[in-house]
Amino acid sequence: MLDANFFTDADFENYRSLLYKESGINFTATNKPILVQRLRVRLQECNVPTAKAYFETISTNKEELKLFLDAITTNLTWFFRNQPHFDALEKFVLPELIKEKKLKGDFTVRIWSAGCSSGEEPYTIAMLLAEKLSLPWQFEIVASDLSLKCLMSAKEGFYEKPRISGVPDGYLKKYFDEVAGGYKIKEFLKSRIKFDYHNLKNASPWQNFDIIFCRNVLIYFDEAAQLEVVNHFWNSMHPKAFLYIGHSESLFGMKTQFEFVKTEWTTLYKKWK
Ligand SMILES: C[S@@+](CC[C@H](N)C(=O)[O-])C[C@H]1O[C@@H](n2cnc3c(N)ncnc32)[C@H](O)[C@@H]1O
């Protein structure tokens, strides 16, 4: 049972700064109700009566801190989210990369879906690349998130029927098995994706990506944290590579080395050294 005054203004300041330091996620007065609601659920699950007591726990217990970060993230996603991004991938980004990589005899396209949530984004990319690339071309996808719950569900690759509504019929037949209550991603596609835990506050453990998708993640960060994340991306990309961010996100006004690219379908960024 929670205390009536389980969350005070002082608690808000403590949580705000801890969350920012640990994840880059920036809670303001406007989105405070979301934090309070998600914290309330976690306190009830853990049977802790006040935010203050729970704060002491997460300040010293790294495992519980991870679970808390998981509990406060927004994980909304869907297959083929923002189709123009995938049109640009097929008609602009892949042809550009193929031209460049062929010159170097490198036939593997490496992609990172950063903030992959429950997997719809990396599976969408995998289906598209499986359709568009043929031998000697290959692809590898790394998909990461800080939500352990999301990563588990992404790795399982099971989606209830309403969640596959954006998947074209042909893709559904080719890349999913119909199972009780929904659809499951076929193993051959799943095996192309490596799912892993990664907090975007930290430098990337991976290198040499040709494309990074980090869509609808930066929106939760303030500008300083966004810049830090984007610099980590720069360092983990191949000298010729592309960066996708969400359609309502922008690097405008930020001191980054990325170049803005406007295509017929969408806008994106590139590193072109
Ligand atoms: C709204 S979802 C976006 C999913 C997908 N990229 C899309 O556009 O549909 C945002 C995801 O970013 C993840 N996220 C938020 N902060 C993060 C951080 N610091 N490190 C890694 N992932 C983070 C959340 O756990 C969540 O799954």
The ligand as a Gaussian input file, in Angstrom:
#p B3LYP/6-31G(d) Opt

LIG

0 1
 C        9.401000       4.917000     -28.530000
 S       10.525000       3.570000     -28.609000
 C       11.044000       3.684000     -30.287000
 C       11.191000       2.326000     -30.935000
 C       11.608000       2.338000     -32.402000
 N       12.918000       2.904000     -32.580000
 C       10.600000       3.091000     -33.232000
 O       10.864000       4.202000     -33.697000
 O        9.497000       2.564000     -33.409000
 C       11.919000       4.221000     -27.709000
 C       12.867000       3.140000     -27.210000
 O       14.085000       3.752000     -26.780000
 C       14.548000       3.075000     -25.631000
 N       15.445000       3.958000     -24.868000
 C       15.154000       5.082000     -24.181000
 N       16.240000       5.580000     -23.585000
 C       17.269000       4.751000     -23.906000
 C       18.664000       4.727000     -23.593000
 N       19.224000       5.652000     -22.808000
 N       19.405000       3.715000     -24.080000
 C       18.850000       2.750000     -24.872000
 N       17.543000       2.724000     -25.216000
 C       16.765000       3.714000     -24.729000
 C       13.279000       2.714000     -24.860000
 O       13.485000       1.644000     -23.962000
 C       12.313000       2.374000     -26.003000
 O       12.245000       1.011000     -26.261000

